[in-house]
Amino acid sequence: MQLDQIITQITNDRFTAVALPLFVLAIVVEALISHRQHRNLYAAKDFGVSMIMLVLSSFVDFLPKLAAFITFVYLHELSPLRDVVQRQWWAWLLLFFLDDFVYYWFHRANHEVRVFWAGHVPHHSSVKLNFGTALRQGVGERVHKYLFWVPLPLLGFDPLMIFTIISLNLVYQFWVHTELVRKLPGVIEWLFNTPSHHRVHHASNIRYLDRNHAGVLIIWDRIFGTFSRELDAEPVEYGLTKNINTYNPAAVAAGEYLSLWHDISAAEKPADKLRYLFLAPGWHHDGEDRRSNILRARG
């Protein structure tokens, strides 16, 4: 496959092209309902930052996505399964589950490995949760994202299939960023990621920290012990445990990288420098350990 063909394929994302007008319409409708019901779901400056993060992440995403697609083409050619796994219905269904499983671990790693968290934190930096927040993507996370999907072309799935399912998964996730939908019927809440589950994910409450990393299916969180239900007795408080309190796009996009650099520079031992990179946010070599699991254990 030639480079111009690859660029054409990765830029011809029909699902996102169709979904984007629906996203805009949903934002307008949600904002109107919020205004009419005095819900205060949107703030102009906060929404503006979300749109800037969307643009920045889209620009940053291009080269990693291009490199990933080229790599996936090469790996797919090496796969002994490439003539078995083509575009049968069962292959699409299997790929849906595999992609969602990979997304769970990618998203969980973004919360449990600080250097990854530095790229993901912009998505959690808003103290609002609305459809605009769904588009407030992490800029730095685009660099390492596609490494998690490397096994899939080796299993015989072609790159276009993989990127199609990735896009569908992301389109689904837009709709769980809202306060207007409370709880859905029980079987849906048990199986799927829902607005209730994702509100928990965006919470800064200690009970809810680093929970519900699901893309489409919440079953991965249930299986791997990261699930938490939304409790009426403890309303969700959105944002970070220490909010950044700025609308400066550069600070939102890169502030945690700067904090990480300061912490690494302050550590004298090489092992501590590595711990800052690869342990969860909240670990400190000379202060209180404020990783989410430690805080929960303390009660």
N, C-alpha and C positions, 0 to 999 in steps of 0.2 A: 504494500500500500504506500503510495506516494505521500509526501508531507502535505501537499495542497489538499489531497483527499481527506487526510486525517483532520486538518484544520476545518474543512467544510463540515465533517461529521460532528466534531465536538462543539462547533458553534451553531449547529442546526438542532437546537434543543426545542423540539416542538411542544413538548409538555409544558415547559416553563413559559414559552411564548403564549400558549393558550391560557395558562394559569394566571399570568401576570395581570391581565385586565380583571379577572375575578378577584384577585388579591386587592387591587385598588378599589373595586366596588365594595368588597367586604370591609375595608378600612373606613370608607365613607359611611357605610351603613352603621358600623359599630360606633363611630364618632358621633353620628346623629342621635343614635339611641342614648349614648352616654350623656350628650348635651340635654336631651329632652328629659331624661330621668335623673339628671344632676349626679351622675355617677363619677365624674372626674377621672375617667379612664385614660384620657390623653392630656398631655402638656405639650405646647407648641415646640419649645426648645428641645425637649426630650425626643419628640417625634422627628425633629430635624436631624438630631444626631443619629437616630436609627437609619434614616435615609442615606446619610453620608457613609455610615458603616457598610450599608448595602453596596454603594458604588465602589468604595475602596476594596471591599472583599471581592467584588466581581473582577476588578482590574488585577488584583494580586493572584486570583484563582487561575488566570489564563495559562501562565507558563507551567505551574505544577500540573494542571489538568492535561495540557499538551504532552508534557513529559510522561505522565501516567499512561495516557492513551498509547503513546509509542511503545512504552515498556510492556503494556498489556498485549499489544499486537505481537511483539516478540515472544513473550511468555506463552501466549496462546498457540503460536506455531510450534513451541516445544512440547506442548501438552499431549500425552498419549491418548487423552480423552476427546480431543477436538473433533474427531470424526464421529464420535458417539453422541456427545452433547452438542446439539445444534439448536434449532429454535422450535423444538417440540413443546406442546403445552406443559408437559411435566417438567421440562427444563426451565421454563419461565417460572413455574410454581416453586421448584427447588431453589432457583436463584433468588426469588423473593425472600424465602426464609434465610438463606445464607447471607444475603445482603443485610437483612435486618439484624441478624446475629452479629455480623461484623460491625454494623453501625453502633450497636449497643456497646461493644468493647472499645471502639474509637471514642465514643462519647464519654464512657466511664473513664478512660485514660485521660481525657481532657480535664477531668475533675480530680484525678488521683496522682497525676504527674505534673509537677509545678511548671516545668518548661512548656508543657502542652497547655496547661491552664492559662499561662500568660497569653496564648493566642486565642483562647476561648472566652476569656473573661469579659470582653465587650458585650457579648450576648446577654450576660447576666448583670450588666452594670446599670440597667434601668430600674427605677423603683416603681415602674408601671408594668402591667402586663396587658398587652393588646395585640391586635394583628400587626401593628407596626413593629412591635418588639420582635415578632417572628422574622422580620427582615433585617434585624440588627445583628448581622453575622459577625463572628470573630474573624479578624483579618489575618492574624498570624497563623491560625490553625489551618489555613488553606495550604501552607507549605508542607505540612507533614500528613495531611489527611489521607491522601491516596495510598500511602504505604500500607495501611490496614487492609486494603482491598487486593493486594498483590497475589494472595493465594487463589483468587477466583479464576483468573485466566488459566492458571495451571490445572484447574479442575475441568477445563474444557469450555468455559463460557467465553464467548467472543466479546471484545471490548465494547461494542455498541450495545449489546444486551446489558452489560454491567452498568454502563453509564445511564441507560434508559431506566433501569430499576432504581439506581441512586436518585435520579431526578424525581421519580414517582414517590419515593420515600420522603424526600424533602417537601414535595407538594402536600403530602398528607400532614406533615408536621406543622405547616402553617396554621391549620385549623384548630390546633389544640392550644394556641396562644390567645385565650380569651377568658374573661370573667363572666360573660353573658350566659354561658352554658354551665349549669351546676353539675348534676350527676345524671348519667345515662343509665338505661336498664342494666341490671346486675351482670348479665352474661357479657355485655359489651365492656363494662368496667373491669371485669375479670380478665378479659382476653386482650383488649386493645389499649393503647395509649390514648387517654382522653383529656379534655381540658382540666378536669379535676386532678388527674395524675400529674399533668405537666405544671399546674400551679405549684404543686409540691416541689417539683424540680427547680423552680425559679425562686423558692423561698430562702430567706436568710435565717429562719428559725433553726435552732440547733437540732431539734427533732427531725427536721426535713432536709438538712444539708446533705448534698451528694446522694440524693435518692432519685429514683425513677428516670433512668437514662434512656428509656426506650425510644425507638423511632416510631414504628407502627404497632408492634406487639409488646405489651407490658409483661408477657410471660417470662422474658429473660430476667427482668428485675426480680420477679417472684422466685425463679429458679436459683439465681446467684446471690440472693440475700440483700438486694439494694432497693426493695420495694417499701414504700410507705404510703398509706392512704391519707387523704386530706380529712382532718378532724374538725368538726364544727366547734369543738372546745378550744381549738388553737388556730385562729385565723392566720392565713399566710401573710408574711411580711416580705415584700419583694426587694430584690437588690442583693448587695454583698454584705458580709458580716461587718465590713468597714467600707461604707460607700465612698466613692471617689468625689462626689459633690462637684462635678465640673461638666460643662457642655463643650469643652475643648476637644474636637475630634482626635487630635494627635494624642492627647492625654488618655482618652478612652481607648484608642487603638493600641497604644504602646506603653501605657503607664505601668502595667504589671511587669513588662520586660525590664523597665528601668528599676523597679523595686527588686526584682530578682537579681539584677546586676549588683545593686548595692549590698544585698545580703551575701552574695558570693564574695564580693570584695572584702566584706567585714570578717569573713571566716578565714582563719589561718591554716587550718588543716585541709589538705587536698580532699580527704574523705568527706569533710563537712561541705566543701564546695560542691561535690558530686551529689550529696544528699539534698542540697537546695535545688538542684536540677531535677532529681528523679523521685524524691519523696513528695507526699501530698502537700498542698498549700497549708500553711499554718505551722510547719515544723521550723524551729529555730535552734541554733547551736548554743545560744547563751540566754535563752528566755523561755517563757511559757510555751509548751507544746499545745497549739490550738488547731491541730488537725481535727476534722469533723468527728471521726470515730472516738478520738480521745475526749472531746467535749461531751459527746453523748454518754460515754462510759462514766464520766464524772456526775452526770445527771444535772 
